[in-house]
Structure formats: C-alpha cells, structure tokens
Amino acid sequence: MKNNLLLPSRYKIIGWITFLVFAILGYFTLYNDFEIPGFAIHASIQTDSGFGQLFSGGPFNNNFTNELAILGTVSGLLMVCLARHKNEDEYIAQLRLKAWQWSVLISYILFIIINFAFYGMAYYMIVFYNSYTILIIFIAKFHYSMYKLNKQTETN
C-alpha cells in the first residue's frame, strides 16, 4: 500500500535539525526574552473602531520571534513524524497507525488531567506544551515499536 502523505526518509534528519534549532530559539525567547532585531511590527491602533476595543489603544508592538520558534519546532517535529522509514511496508504502516492512536489517546488523557490539576498561568503554559505531546509521543512510541521489531527479527 502506497502512502502519499509520507515524506522521503532524508527529511527525518532535516526535521531533527530544524526541531533542535527552533526549540533552542523558543527556549531563549520564552525564558530569556530574546527577540530577533527587526522582526517586529509596529503600528498604531485607533480605539474608535470595532477592533480597537480589543486592544488598549496606542502603539502596537509585536516581535514575531516566538511565532517563528513555534513554526520551526512544529515543522521539524512533523518532518520527523512523517518521514518514510527506509524499509516502509504494510507492517511498518500498521505500527505507524498504532503509534498515532497511542499518541492521541495519551495526549488527551494528559489534557484531561491538566484541566483538573492546574490553574492560572501554569495551566496556560502546560496546555501550550501539551500541544507538542501528540508529535513527541508518536515519535517515542513509533521508534520504540521499531526497536522492538528490530530486536525480534535479530533473534529469529
């Protein structure tokens, strides 16, 4: 069965590099207030319009470094997840499907627990990080399944 949604296998390495670079950028943006100079929009918002009521009025400044970090991190993780295995066959496709199912299930179980266990700003930060859990759990589960498959074929 041919799966047209998978990327060539070389994208796995590109994805890991992209993920690491942008995750480091995201860390410095989030915890050290790092901003790429000149990567901002400066505008003045009028408060008499309908949208002006959403803002406090006055100048609007937004640096897009954090958005770039999120875009790069998610893109890198998606490349790792969607990269074709070198020997992709129907059994590996089945392992891939089971890993996706496990990752969605575990991610939503974690989300339900987070919903009842955290409040305030900690809740928002954890929900933000939880948006990556589906991809990270998929990568861990799929590679663990591939490891078990390789161990099983070596012993036979």
N, C-alpha and C positions, 0 to 999 in steps of 0.2 A: 504494500500500500504506500503510495507516494504522498507525502505531506508537503504541500507547497508553502506552508507557513513557516517552516524552519529555515534558518539562515545557514550558509556554509559553515563548516566546522572551525575555520580560522577566526570567525567572529567571537569565539569564546575567549581567546587571548586578548583581542581588541576590547571586548567587554570588560574583562577583569582590569585592564589598564585604565579604561575610562572610569569604571566604578571607583577604583582607588584614588585617582587624581581628583575626581569631583567629590568624593566622600571627604577627603582631606580639606578641600576648599570649603565644603559645607561645615566641617568642624570648626575651622577658623572663622567662618562667617557667623556661626551661631554662638560660639563661646568666646571669641576674641574680637567681635565686632569688625572683622576685616571686610573691606569693600574695595572692589576694583575701581580705581580712579577713572572718572569719565564714563562710567557705566550707569549713569543716573538720568532720571527725567526730572526736570524742574519746571513746574507750571503753577499758575495762579488759578484758583478755583473761585468762581463767583458764588456767593451764598444765596442769591436770589433765585437761582434756577432750582429745578426739582432735585438734581443730583447734588447741588451744593449743600443741601440739608444733611446729607450723609457724612459730609466732612466738616471740619471745624472752620473752614474758610481760610483765606490767606494762602500763603505759598504751599505747594505740594511738592515734596521731595521724595523720590523713591530710587534707591540703588538696586539694581537687578542682579546683584551678585548671588543672593540666596536663591533666586529663581533659577539662575544658571546652574548652581550646585545641585539643586533638586532634579533639574532636567538631565544633567550629566549622570547623576547617580542612578536614576531610574533607567535611563537609556543603557548604561553599562550593565545593570542587572538584567534587563530584558535581553540584551545580546547574549549574555551567558546562558540565560534560560532557554532561549530559542535557537541556540546554535546546535546544528545537527551533530550527532555523535558520528565518529569516523565509520563505524560499522552499523549504521542505523538500519534496523529491521523491525518486523512487527512486534517482536517480544520487547525490544527497547522502547518502541512506541507505547506498548502497554505499561511498561514501567514508568514512562513519562506521564501517562494519563493518571496512574495511581498516585504519583508524586504530586501532581497538580491537585488532585482530590484531597490528599492529606494536608497540603499546604493551605487550601481554602478553609477546610474544616478547623484546623488548629488556629488559624488566624482569627476566625470568627469566635471560637471559644475564648481566645485571649481577649478579644474585643469585649465580649460579654463580661468577663471577669474585671477588666479595666473599668468598664462602665459603673460597676458597683464598688470598686475598691479605691478609686482616685477621684479627687475633686479639685476644682480651681485650675490654676495654671499647670500643675503637674498633670492633670487629666489631658489637657490640650497637647502638652509635649509628648506624652506617651501615645496618644492617638496619632500624632504626627509620625512617630517612629513605627507605630503599628502598620502604617501604610506600606512599609517595606517588608513586612513579615511574610506576606504571601510569596514574594520572589525569593527571599532568603531561605525560607523553609523548603520551598521547592528545590532550590539548588542543593541544600543539605540532604534532603530525602532522596533525590534522584541520584546524586553521587554515592550515597550510602548503598542504594539498591544496585548501582553498577559495581561497586566494590564487592558486595556480596555475590553478585553474578560472576565476577571475575574469579573470586576465591573458589566458588563452586565448580567452575569449569577447569580450574587448575588441579583440583583434587580428583576429578574424573578422568 
